[in-house]
Amino acid sequence: MISWEQALEMLGRVPSGVWVALAILNMMVTIGTWSTARQRMRRAGERSADPQLVSGPAKTKDTALTVASMIPAALFWAMVLAGSFHSLIAFGREVLGWRHGWEYLVPGTLDGVSVTFAFLAFRAVRKQKAPDRCNRVVWGAAVASATVNFAYEYTHSGHNLVAGGYLALLSLFGMVMFHEFLDQFEEGAAYIKRTNPRFGLRWLTWPTNTFCAAVAWHNHPPAEGTPATVLAAITNLNRVRALKRDAKEAAILGRHQRALAEAHRRSELASAQAGPLPTGDIELVPIAQADREPVATDSAEIAEFAGVVIGSHNAALPLATDGRADLASTEVRVPATAATLSQWVSAWMKMCADGDLVLGPLNDDVDSRTRYNLSAKHLRNIRNAATSGALRRRATELDVPLPAGYVDRPAANRINGHALAGGPT
């Protein structure tokens, strides 16, 4: 039996020029027949999926063409593995100190494992099973072999990165060729049930997004029947992110609604505890003829402010119909006591400071009680009394001093310090 050393000695007698010529010839033939080899491998996958596709002499011919097309690629693969084997055997002898055949365990347990599980991956595809586990073993053994080759050659070549990188690539080139043919064979088989997407080089080009897609695929799987592809995984990731974003917004909305409900309950409780302003001391007084025209004018302004929406140069918006305007009347309600009048004056001053309730509609009881602890109807009575001048006259009659800045009719062209659209500035 010829040992490894005797085989190397015999091969060493061959002139180096012959080896170079053979290597170049084989590389050129491999490149020239690569497309044909891929097509034949896809055809082999189709035949494995449907044994009745080809039968009789045609099947024998088809098999022979497949084997013939794979010979150049197989020789190139053998050259790559031979270089890796040579370095791994030297590593076993010189670094591990293994002799008498034990050194062959190094390539056998690294490249040998890769080759074995590569063929098992083809068998898994033939049985219409996902070859993912075999692929992981193949690449694990290939990376381990590349690491050993790089470390050994880098150390023994005087720390030459090129030498170490070359031997490391020898271990990886063979696995790249294997995966190319496996993909063609799997494509020809046409039906492989995968549970997880194959991200491949995407782990290197976009690792963060790929990691999130893989986690989302496991923790939030898509609908049953969804193909385990990279595109489906990214779509599933976007779906999960949208669901989480909607859930977060719903939680924020619910929290805000609970806060508003709590504030509304506190306002109602405070209003109930404080009680309404006394109304028994309110009486109707007639408006002087001189004050009726200003009151009618103010009522018209209020109605206009409540019913007209600020337009634009394109088109006017429709008029609002739910605003309640104060109608001109010959009588208004005014307080009968000094205490009630002081409360009315304070409320009117606050309304003037806020601005939007001086001319705007007063029909929202919830807002009125929240801001002033008064009903909307009560605020309209206060506004009518103030704008008609009756509130000022009653203050004079009851000797109640009015605060500085008190006005009967605030400027109609400004609200809360801002000019109205179309009004003078």
RODO-2510 file (C-alpha; in nm, 4 decimals, decimal comma):
residues 425
     n   res          X          Y          Z
     1     m     0,0000     0,0000     0,0000
     2     i     0,1377     0,3397    -0,0963
     3     s     0,1664     0,5792     0,1971
     4     w     0,1066     0,9534     0,1843
     5     e     0,4819     1,0208     0,1810
     6     q     0,5398     0,7828    -0,1105
     7     a     0,2554     0,9437    -0,3048
     8     l     0,4020     1,2871    -0,2428
     9     e     0,7458     1,1639    -0,3482
    10     m     0,6087     1,0265    -0,6737
    11     l     0,4165     1,3435    -0,7437
    12     g     0,7242     1,5485    -0,6598
    13     r     0,9125     1,3906    -0,9530
    14     v     0,6671     1,5502    -1,1944
    15     p     0,8141     1,8748    -1,3313
    16     s     0,6574     2,1851    -1,1834
    17     g     0,5820     2,3186    -1,5318
    18     v     0,3507     2,0243    -1,5905
    19     w     0,1597     2,0995    -1,2683
    20     v     0,1243     2,4641    -1,3635
    21     a    -0,0023     2,3762    -1,7103
    22     l    -0,2479     2,1220    -1,5714
    23     a    -0,3749     2,3677    -1,3086
    24     i    -0,4251     2,6430    -1,5667
    25     l    -0,5931     2,4031    -1,8076
    26     n    -0,8262     2,2715    -1,5415
    27     m    -0,9135     2,6231    -1,4284
    28     m    -0,9963     2,7299    -1,7828
    29     v    -1,2087     2,4196    -1,8408
    30     t    -1,3867     2,4740    -1,5091
    31     i    -1,4675     2,8321    -1,5989
    32     g    -1,5858     2,7311    -1,9443
    33     t    -1,8110     2,4520    -1,8179
    34     w    -1,9320     2,6261    -1,5013
    35     s    -2,2643     2,7358    -1,6471
    36     t    -2,3256     2,3894    -1,7926
    37     a    -2,2392     2,2261    -1,4611
    38     r    -2,4880     2,4502    -1,2788
    39     q    -2,7617     2,3647    -1,5304
    40     r    -2,6910     1,9929    -1,5035
    41     m    -2,6999     2,0161    -1,1244
    42     r    -3,0375     2,1882    -1,1425
    43     r    -3,1505     1,9129    -1,3788
    44     a    -3,0354     1,6544    -1,1244
    45     g    -3,2514     1,8238    -0,8618
    46     e    -3,5508     1,8079    -1,0943
    47     r    -3,4940     1,4376    -1,1524
    48     s    -3,4682     1,3739    -0,7777
    49     a    -3,7992     1,5549    -0,7219
    50     d    -3,9705     1,3718    -1,0088
    51     p    -3,8171     1,0277    -1,0799
    52     q    -4,0529     0,9840    -1,3757
    53     l    -3,9167     1,2918    -1,5488
    54     v    -3,6610     1,0858    -1,7433
    55     s    -3,6614     0,7085    -1,7804
    56     g    -3,4846     0,4385    -1,9753
    57     p    -3,1806     0,5175    -2,1914
    58     a    -3,2511     0,8897    -2,1657
    59     k    -3,1990     0,8695    -1,7898
    60     t    -2,8609     0,7021    -1,8340
    61     k    -2,7568     0,9632    -2,0867
    62     d    -2,8755     1,2449    -1,8630
    63     t    -2,6789     1,1046    -1,5687
    64     a    -2,3659     1,0674    -1,7801
    65     l    -2,3889     1,4276    -1,8998
    66     t    -2,4258     1,5455    -1,5409
    67     v    -2,1188     1,3488    -1,4270
    68     a    -1,9142     1,4695    -1,7244
    69     s    -2,0019     1,8318    -1,6636
    70     m    -1,8992     1,7993    -1,2993
    71     i    -1,5532     1,6501    -1,3654
    72     p    -1,3652     1,9808    -1,4159
    73     a    -1,5274     2,1338    -1,1077
    74     a    -1,4537     1,8167    -0,9096
    75     l    -1,0863     1,8300    -1,0119
    76     f    -1,0653     2,1957    -0,9126
    77     w    -1,2287     2,1120    -0,5791
    78     a    -0,9763     1,8281    -0,5323
    79     m    -0,6851     2,0676    -0,5900
    80     v    -0,8218     2,3104    -0,3340
    81     l    -0,8742     2,0384    -0,0758
    82     a    -0,5295     1,8885    -0,1493
    83     g    -0,3621     2,2183    -0,0586
    84     s    -0,5612     2,2405     0,2610
    85     f    -0,4884     1,8742     0,3448
    86     h    -0,1150     1,9280     0,2989
    87     s    -0,1093     2,2217     0,5423
    88     l    -0,3258     2,0449     0,7993
    89     i    -0,1055     1,7328     0,7926
    90     a     0,2025     1,9493     0,8473
    91     f     0,0253     2,1159     1,1371
    92     g    -0,0458     1,7773     1,2950
    93     r     0,3159     1,6691     1,2642
    94     e     0,5035     1,9837     1,3590
    95     v     0,2687     2,1469     1,6073
    96     l     0,0792     1,8567     1,7613
    97     g     0,3679     1,6111     1,7250
    98     w     0,1475     1,3362     1,5824
    99     r     0,3241     1,0609     1,3892
   100     h     0,2597     0,7182     1,2384
   101     g    -0,0666     0,8085     1,0708
   102     w    -0,2176     1,0082     1,3560
   103     e    -0,1438     1,3317     1,1725
   104     y    -0,4069     1,2416     0,9110
   105     l    -0,6763     1,2855     1,1737
   106     v    -0,6363     1,6629     1,1471
   107     p    -0,7614     1,7012     0,7865
   108     g    -1,0001     1,4112     0,8424
   109     t    -1,1719     1,5831     1,1347
   110     l    -1,1849     1,9248     0,9639
   111     d    -1,2054     1,9126     0,5838
   112     g    -1,3268     1,5535     0,6005
   113     v    -1,6226     1,6597     0,8155
   114     s    -1,7025     1,9423     0,5723
   115     v    -1,7040     1,7080     0,2725
   116     t    -1,9102     1,4437     0,4534
   117     f    -2,1819     1,6822     0,5623
   118     a    -2,1782     1,8453     0,2188
   119     f    -2,2934     1,5156     0,0695
   120     l    -2,5451     1,4759     0,3522
   121     a    -2,6860     1,8169     0,2579
   122     f    -2,7476     1,6926    -0,0972
   123     r    -2,9209     1,3880     0,0474
   124     a    -3,1407     1,6090     0,2681
   125     v    -3,2501     1,8081    -0,0364
   126     r    -3,3202     1,4862    -0,2236
   127     k    -3,5471     1,3830     0,0661
   128     q    -3,7165     1,7261     0,0461
   129     k    -3,5802     1,8355     0,3819
   130     a    -3,4042     2,1598     0,4698
   131     p    -3,0236     2,1156     0,4705
   132     d    -2,9697     2,3954     0,7225
   133     r    -2,8168     2,1781     0,9952
   134     c    -2,5749     2,0216     0,7512
   135     n    -2,4817     2,3674     0,6230
   136     r    -2,4000     2,4844     0,9739
   137     v    -2,1698     2,1868     1,0311
   138     v    -2,0055     2,2366     0,6908
   139     w    -1,9296     2,6007     0,7549
   140     g    -1,8239     2,5387     1,1135
   141     a    -1,5674     2,2787     1,0062
   142     a    -1,4570     2,4962     0,7117
   143     v    -1,3983     2,7995     0,9339
   144     a    -1,2066     2,5853     1,1840
   145     s    -0,9903     2,4458     0,9029
   146     a    -0,9273     2,7963     0,7660
   147     t    -0,8277     2,9185     1,1125
   148     v    -0,5805     2,6327     1,1648
   149     n    -0,4297     2,6805     0,8178
   150     f    -0,3898     3,0544     0,8684
   151     a    -0,2350     3,0229     1,2157
   152     y     0,0091     2,7502     1,1076
   153     e     0,1278     2,9130     0,7856
   154     y     0,1370     3,2635     0,9377
   155     t     0,3668     3,1380     1,2151
   156     h     0,5932     2,9190     1,0019
   157     s     0,6298     3,1727     0,7187
   158     g     0,7732     3,4446     0,9398
   159     h     0,4373     3,6151     1,0028
   160     n     0,3447     3,6475     0,6383
   161     l    -0,0209     3,7492     0,6095
   162     v    -0,0463     3,6605     0,2418
   163     a     0,0723     3,3019     0,3006
   164     g    -0,1644     3,2518     0,5915
   165     g    -0,4550     3,4088     0,4065
   166     y    -0,3958     3,1913     0,1003
   167     l    -0,4163     2,8641     0,2937
   168     a    -0,7196     2,9897     0,4846
   169     l    -0,8956     3,0631     0,1548
   170     l    -0,8229     2,7105     0,0319
   171     s    -1,0521     2,5763     0,3036
   172     l    -1,3256     2,8247     0,2138
   173     f    -1,3123     2,8000    -0,1665
   174     g    -1,4237     2,4374    -0,1579
   175     m    -1,7254     2,5221     0,0577
   176     v    -1,8207     2,8114    -0,1691
   177     m    -1,8276     2,5745    -0,4671
   178     f    -2,0291     2,3241    -0,2658
   179     h    -2,2927     2,5836    -0,1761
   180     e    -2,3216     2,6999    -0,5352
   181     f    -2,4008     2,3493    -0,6585
   182     l    -2,6265     2,2821    -0,3581
   183     d    -2,8327     2,5919    -0,4375
   184     q    -2,8772     2,4740    -0,7961
   185     f    -2,9739     2,1263    -0,6824
   186     e    -3,2197     2,2688    -0,4294
   187     e    -3,3705     2,4989    -0,6927
   188     g    -3,4244     2,2019    -0,9186
   189     a    -3,5918     2,0054    -0,6387
   190     a    -3,8346     2,3005    -0,6165
   191     y    -3,9914     2,2016    -0,2838
   192     i    -3,7936     2,2414     0,0374
   193     k    -3,9825     2,3171     0,3573
   194     r    -3,7722     2,5582     0,5560
   195     t    -3,8513     2,6754     0,9055
   196     n    -3,6010     2,9626     0,9089
   197     p    -3,4895     3,2020     0,6336
   198     r    -3,1382     3,1755     0,4933
   199     f    -2,9846     3,5195     0,5441
   200     g    -2,6400     3,4216     0,4164
   201     l    -2,4087     3,7168     0,3510
   202     r    -2,6707     3,9534     0,4885
   203     w    -2,5278     3,8754     0,8320
   204     l    -2,2157     4,0621     0,7180
   205     t    -2,3718     4,3407     0,5085
   206     w    -2,6465     4,4420     0,7566
   207     p    -2,6014     4,2482     1,0829
   208     t    -2,8304     4,4568     1,3082
   209     n    -3,1337     4,4429     1,0810
   210     t    -3,0714     4,0756     1,0073
   211     f    -3,0554     3,9967     1,3781
   212     c    -3,3837     4,1814     1,4406
   213     a    -3,5469     3,9965     1,1488
   214     a    -3,4294     3,6598     1,2846
   215     v    -3,5567     3,7396     1,6367
   216     a    -3,8918     3,8630     1,5003
   217     w    -3,9251     3,5456     1,2924
   218     h    -3,8823     3,3296     1,6048
   219     n    -4,0719     3,5409     1,8604
   220     h    -4,3497     3,6685     1,6308
   221     p    -4,3792     3,4118     1,3495
   222     p    -4,5826     3,5073     1,0425
   223     a    -4,8959     3,3345     0,9252
   224     e    -4,8749     2,9637     0,8598
   225     g    -4,7717     2,8870     0,5051
   226     t    -4,5477     3,1909     0,4668
   227     p    -4,2304     3,0903     0,2780
   228     a    -3,9116     3,1125     0,4825
   229     t    -3,7350     3,3634     0,2602
   230     v    -3,5329     3,6734     0,3394
   231     l    -3,7992     3,8980     0,1848
   232     a    -4,0696     3,7356     0,3987
   233     a    -3,8521     3,7802     0,7081
   234     i    -3,8049     4,1529     0,6397
   235     t    -4,1790     4,1922     0,5748
   236     n    -4,2510     4,0144     0,9023
   237     l    -4,0070     4,2462     1,0827
   238     n    -4,1844     4,5533     0,9453
   239     r    -4,5186     4,4029     1,0504
   240     v    -4,3976     4,3424     1,4065
   241     r    -4,2553     4,6941     1,4307
   242     a    -4,5844     4,8429     1,3077
   243     l    -4,7805     4,6399     1,5649
   244     k    -4,5521     4,7520     1,8452
   245     r    -4,5734     5,1143     1,7303
   246     d    -4,9544     5,0990     1,7197
   247     a    -4,9643     4,9355     2,0624
   248     k    -4,7397     5,2073     2,2040
   249     e    -4,9560     5,4830     2,0556
   250     a    -5,2706     5,3126     2,1872
   251     a    -5,1163     5,2938     2,5341
   252     i    -5,0260     5,6645     2,5226
   253     l    -5,3764     5,7526     2,4014
   254     g    -5,5345     5,5440     2,6766
   255     r    -5,3128     5,7080     2,9371
   256     h    -5,4100     6,0537     2,8127
   257     q    -5,7784     5,9630     2,8102
   258     r    -5,7546     5,8384     3,1685
   259     a    -5,5778     6,1591     3,2699
   260     l    -5,8481     6,3710     3,1026
   261     a    -6,1228     6,1671     3,2680
   262     e    -5,9544     6,2089     3,6058
   263     a    -5,9234     6,5852     3,5530
   264     h    -6,2903     6,6018     3,4510
   265     r    -6,3963     6,4101     3,7626
   266     r    -6,1900     6,6391     3,9850
   267     s    -6,3446     6,9434     3,8166
   268     e    -6,6956     6,8103     3,8706
   269     l    -6,6131     6,7274     4,2330
   270     a    -6,4718     7,0746     4,2943
   271     s    -6,7761     7,2297     4,1281
   272     a    -7,0116     7,0208     4,3397
   273     q    -6,8247     7,1030     4,6594
   274     a    -6,8042     7,4759     4,5871
   275     g    -7,1643     7,5018     4,4751
   276     p    -7,2995     7,7497     4,2218
   277     l    -7,2905     8,1227     4,2683
   278     p    -7,5975     8,2563     4,4451
   279     t    -7,8711     8,3268     4,1969
   280     g    -8,1458     8,4391     4,4291
   281     d    -7,9999     8,7885     4,4408
   282     i    -8,0076     8,8382     4,0626
   283     e    -8,2707     9,0639     3,9137
   284     l    -8,3730     9,1857     3,5709
   285     v    -8,3116     9,5478     3,4887
   286     p    -8,4104     9,7334     3,1717
   287     i    -8,1429     9,8597     2,9345
   288     a    -8,1446    10,2252     2,8567
   289     q    -8,2332    10,3227     2,4993
   290     a    -7,8832    10,4624     2,4556
   291     d    -7,7299    10,1241     2,5434
   292     r    -7,9535     9,9112     2,3224
   293     e    -7,7705     9,9977     2,0021
   294     p    -7,4233     9,9017     2,1406
   295     v    -7,5702     9,5810     2,2811
   296     a    -7,7211     9,4961     1,9431
   297     t    -7,3855     9,5697     1,7806
   298     d    -7,2033     9,3461     2,0273
   299     s    -7,4599     9,0722     1,9747
   300     a    -7,4065     9,0927     1,5994
   301     e    -7,0283     9,0748     1,6453
   302     i    -7,0656     8,7735     1,8713
   303     a    -7,2959     8,6031     1,6230
   304     e    -7,0521     8,6811     1,3420
   305     f    -6,7550     8,5523     1,5416
   306     a    -6,9450     8,2355     1,6302
   307     g    -7,0741     8,1681     1,2807
   308     v    -6,7928     8,2766     1,0469
   309     v    -6,4820     8,0684     1,0008
   310     i    -6,1684     8,2463     0,8870
   311     g    -6,1391     8,1877     0,5140
   312     s    -5,8465     8,1617     0,2786
   313     h    -5,7754     8,2858    -0,0688
   314     n    -5,8942     7,9548    -0,2133
   315     a    -6,2491     7,9158    -0,0769
   316     a    -6,4543     8,0065     0,2275
   317     l    -6,5390     7,7246     0,4660
   318     p    -6,9069     7,6597     0,5523
   319     l    -7,0602     7,8560     0,8352
   320     a    -7,0887     7,6953     1,1757
   321     t    -7,4427     7,6361     1,2959
   322     d    -7,3930     7,5157     1,6516
   323     g    -7,2716     7,8455     1,8044
   324     r    -7,5146     8,0206     2,0379
   325     a    -7,5094     8,4008     2,0023
   326     d    -7,6402     8,6499     2,2515
   327     l    -7,9544     8,8153     2,1201
   328     a    -8,0262     9,1815     2,1740
   329     s    -8,2822     9,2296     2,4502
   330     t    -8,4386     9,5129     2,6447
   331     e    -8,3509     9,3538     2,9812
   332     v    -8,0427     9,1950     3,1284
   333     r    -7,9753     9,0133     3,4527
   334     v    -7,7577     9,1906     3,7097
   335     p    -7,6594     9,1029     4,0662
   336     a    -7,8663     9,2446     4,3511
   337     t    -7,5954     9,2232     4,6186
   338     a    -7,2414     9,3530     4,6413
   339     a    -7,0944     9,0058     4,7027
   340     t    -7,2539     8,8594     4,3921
   341     l    -7,1563     9,1640     4,1879
   342     s    -6,7919     9,1253     4,2945
   343     q    -6,8008     8,7650     4,1799
   344     w    -6,9481     8,8690     3,8452
   345     v    -6,6833     9,1363     3,7992
   346     s    -6,4077     8,8859     3,8806
   347     a    -6,5503     8,6391     3,6308
   348     w    -6,5778     8,9117     3,3618
   349     m    -6,2186     9,0209     3,4187
   350     k    -6,1016     8,6624     3,3806
   351     m    -6,3063     8,6249     3,0611
   352     c    -6,1481     8,9413     2,9233
   353     a    -5,8025     8,8103     3,0126
   354     d    -5,8693     8,4794     2,8377
   355     g    -6,0061     8,6614     2,5343
   356     d    -6,1722     8,3799     2,3447
   357     l    -6,4927     8,3907     2,5515
   358     v    -6,5476     8,7640     2,5224
   359     l    -6,6758     8,7361     2,1640
   360     g    -6,6833     8,3630     2,1058
   361     p    -6,9783     8,1286     2,1564
   362     l    -7,0692     8,0215     2,5088
   363     n    -7,2390     7,6834     2,4855
   364     d    -6,9884     7,4368     2,6320
   365     d    -7,0895     7,3686     2,9906
   366     v    -6,7999     7,1296     3,0532
   367     d    -6,5368     7,3836     2,9466
   368     s    -6,7143     7,6653     3,1314
   369     r    -6,7294     7,4730     3,4570
   370     t    -6,3696     7,3559     3,4181
   371     r    -6,2324     7,7062     3,3643
   372     y    -6,4705     7,9289     3,5639
   373     n    -6,6745     7,6911     3,7801
   374     l    -6,9834     7,8434     3,6169
   375     s    -7,2339     7,7225     3,3594
   376     a    -7,2308     7,8543     3,0036
   377     k    -7,5671     8,0225     3,0578
   378     h    -7,4345     8,2037     3,3644
   379     l    -7,1333     8,3283     3,1656
   380     r    -7,3652     8,4620     2,8954
   381     n    -7,5600     8,6560     3,1597
   382     i    -7,2347     8,8052     3,2909
   383     r    -7,1248     8,9018     2,9410
   384     n    -7,4609     9,0609     2,8593
   385     a    -7,4544     9,2597     3,1809
   386     a    -7,0985     9,3773     3,1225
   387     t    -7,1273     9,4689     2,7554
   388     s    -7,4546     9,6563     2,8129
   389     g    -7,2979     9,8715     3,0854
   390     a    -7,5537     9,7474     3,3387
   391     l    -7,2819     9,5785     3,5440
   392     r    -7,0867     9,9060     3,5777
   393     r    -7,4011    10,1010     3,6756
   394     r    -7,4954     9,8406     3,9364
   395     a    -7,1423     9,8607     4,0788
   396     t    -7,1880    10,2371     4,1138
   397     e    -7,5256    10,1881     4,2830
   398     l    -7,3860     9,9347     4,5304
   399     d    -7,0605    10,1285     4,5881
   400     v    -6,8507     9,8359     4,4694
   401     p    -6,5148     9,9570     4,3333
   402     l    -6,4234     9,8185     3,9907
   403     p    -6,0695     9,6886     3,9409
   404     a    -5,8221     9,8696     3,7227
   405     g    -5,8475     9,7691     3,3585
   406     y    -6,2180     9,6929     3,3735
   407     v    -6,3881     9,7565     3,0384
   408     d    -6,7448     9,7088     2,9258
   409     r    -6,6647     9,6095     2,5694
   410     p    -6,3106     9,4877     2,4955
   411     a    -6,1549     9,5564     2,1579
   412     a    -6,3394     9,3434     1,9071
   413     n    -6,0469     9,3161     1,6694
   414     r    -5,8097     9,1324     1,9067
   415     i    -5,8450     8,8134     2,1053
   416     n    -5,5905     8,7029     2,3623
   417     g    -5,3445     8,9557     2,2265
   418     h    -5,3684     8,8357     1,8649
   419     a    -5,5300     9,0213     1,5764
   420     l    -5,8361     8,8707     1,4135
   421     a    -5,8180     8,7825     1,0449
   422     g    -5,9486     9,0678     0,8364
   423     g    -5,9395     9,3102     1,1345
   424     p    -5,7187     9,6136     1,1757
   425     t    -5,3846     9,5595     1,3371
***
